[in-house]
Every structure is written in C-alpha cells, then in structure tokens.
Amino acid sequence: MRWVIQGEEIFTQDLKTLAKLGKAQSIHRVTDTAFLLLDAQPADEIPAYCYEKQLDCAFIPEEESLARFKLAIFDMDSTLIKNECIDEMADAIGIKPLISKLTERSMRGEIPFSESLLARLQALAGIDEITLQKIATTKIHLVSGAEKLIHALHYHKIETVIITGGFHQFVQHVANKLHINKFICNELELIDNKLSGNLAAPLIDGNAKATHLVRLCSELGINSNDVLAIGDGANDAELFKKAGTSIAFHAKPILRDIATHRLDFVGIDGILAIFPPTK
C-alpha cells in the first residue's frame, strides 16, 4: 500500500513525519505537488496531520491506476467549474446574496435540494435567454486541472458523463469545452424566451443521479466498482453510495464523510496522482 500526499507547498520535514507515521519504506516524488510514501501502513494520524498542514492524502494499493475505471461521473457546479450557475443568474438581477444563502444551505444538506431549487427558480423568474447565454460564455470558469483530467480519462477510453442539478444552457457549454458528449441535467422552462420559474422536465436531484448511474452501468455492461464519481455537495451523496469509488472535491462535510477519497486543497487533476494514468 502507498500514501499519496499532495499540496501546493510540501515541506521535507512534513514528508519525513508522515513517512514515520505510516511506516513507509521510501518517499518518491511524483511532481512538485505530489509525493508517494511507498510500502506504507494505515495510520489514523495521517489524515488529521495532513489537513492541519493543508495537504491532501489518500491510502491506496500499490497497483492502483486510472485504467481500471470504465465510467467517470461528474457533478458540474463547484466541481468541474468554479461557479454555482444559479448564483451567477441571481447576480445578473441583483439578488445574489439571497440566492447564495439558499444554495449554500442546500449544498450542506440543511434543506432538501428540490425545495431549495424550486424556491430559487421562482425568485429568478423573468430572466431572458440572452442573459443565460451571456452568463454561459463570460462567467463560467473551469476549475484548475479539469482539462488535464478529462484528457487523461479520454486517453484511457473511460466514458465521461456530467450528471448535475444544474441547467442545460450552462452544462452544454461546459460539456462542449471539455469534449464530454454525454450529460444529464435540469431543463429550465422558458415562456416567451424568459424563465417561468419552473422546470420543463423531471427534477434531477440526488436520487435521480444515483438512478442514472445504475442505468448507465447497465447500458455499458459494467458494475459499480468500475465507476468513479466526483462531486462536492449533499446532492451527490446518493451517487457516491452507488459508485465503487468516489472523490469529494473541495466538498461539504456531509459528502467528505462518505467519500472513499477527498481532495480539499489541490486541483481536480490531483485525481491523477491517486489513480495514475498508464503510459
């Protein structure tokens, strides 16, 4: 087994301390921001030490690699992109503080996603489609490492899918940018090219995400152990429970507690240090 240690700044003394805690036989440098502690043992002290030092860690088998996955499922908002799109919509009409509070409470699991989403949509009724398009093209920004990660997944012929409670106008833009050809998301109802305040199709919530994972596995002829799921909020909890491997990315505590792995500090391409690509 090996410990993967990642961080924007990793000091030699911290590596030596972690190697001692994990009884590692050697330390191997992968990149400037990632190191391996090889032939190591589990140690409850390591995650707490790493979090205090703003380091990410993962304990995995020596032979683990990206190639073992056949399907990668991503949330979008605050996972593949830096934004919460619904908050950007609210900013366009001057009510971002109000909407952001509801978004944050929903992501922490304090209020049901469906209840929060519908309340926010009602407040956003009247926004026109041109404004949505402008937000998609000028306000939405990928997280650090997103393109590198997706490129590696595609190189290994891993199916990539976005399953999100976000909206089609934004998901389509992100999917095109990352060359992801399959996505499942919420559809906004437009009347006279303006938001009605309702959805035009059945709600994509946490339960729907899990249901789609099961369906995709059946269609691809794979099982849940072949699935890598990445997300950040409470709405991804049911998805994580179905996936064989899950990564909580800069996530809320409710999701960190159930994920098989977590990245709190490095970019999303930190996944490639945990599950290295084959050459």
C-alpha positions, 0 to 999 in steps of 0.5 A: 500500500502507498500514501499519496500526499499532495499540496501546493507547498510540501515541506521535507520535514512534513514528508519525513513525519508522515513517512514515520507515521505510516511506516513507509519504506521510501518517499518518491516524488511524483511532481512538485505537488505530489509525493508517494510514501511507498510500502506504507501502513494505515495510520489514523494520524495521517489524515488529521496531520495532513489537513492541519498542514493543508495537504491532501492524502489518500491510502491506496494499493500499490497497483492502483491506476486510472485504467481500471475505471470504465465510467467517470461521473461528474457533478458540474457546479463547484466541481468541474467549474468554479461557479454555482450557475444559479448564483451567477443568474441571481447576480445578473438581477441583483439578488445574489446574496439571497440566492447564495444563502439558499444554495449554500444551505442546500449544498450542506444538506440543511434543506432538501435540494428540490425545495431549495431549487424550486424556491430559487427558480421562482425568485429568478423568474423573468430572466431572458435567454440572452442573459443565460447565454451571456452568463454561459460564455463570460462567467463560467470558469473551469476549475484548475486541472479539469482539462488535464483530467478529462484528457487523461480519462479520454486517453484511457477510453473511460466514458465521461458523463456530467450528471448535475442539478444544474441547467442545460444552457450552462452544462452544454457549454461546459460539456462542449469545452471539455469534449464530454458528449454525454450529460444529464441535467435540469431543463429550465422552462422558458415562456416567451424566451424568459424563465417561468420559474419552473422546470420543463422536465423531471427534477434531477436531484440526488436520487435521480443521479444515483438512478442514472448511474445504475442505468448507465452501468447497465447500458455499458455492461459494467458494475459499480466498482468500475465507476468513479464519481466526483462531486462536492455537495449533499446532492451527490451523496446518493451517487457516491453510495452507488459508485465503487469509488468516489472523490469529494472535491473541495466538498461539504462535510456531509459528502467528505464523510462518505467519500472513499477519497477527498481532495480539499486543497489541490486541483481536480487533476490531483485525481491523477496522482491517486489513480495514475494514468498508464503510459 
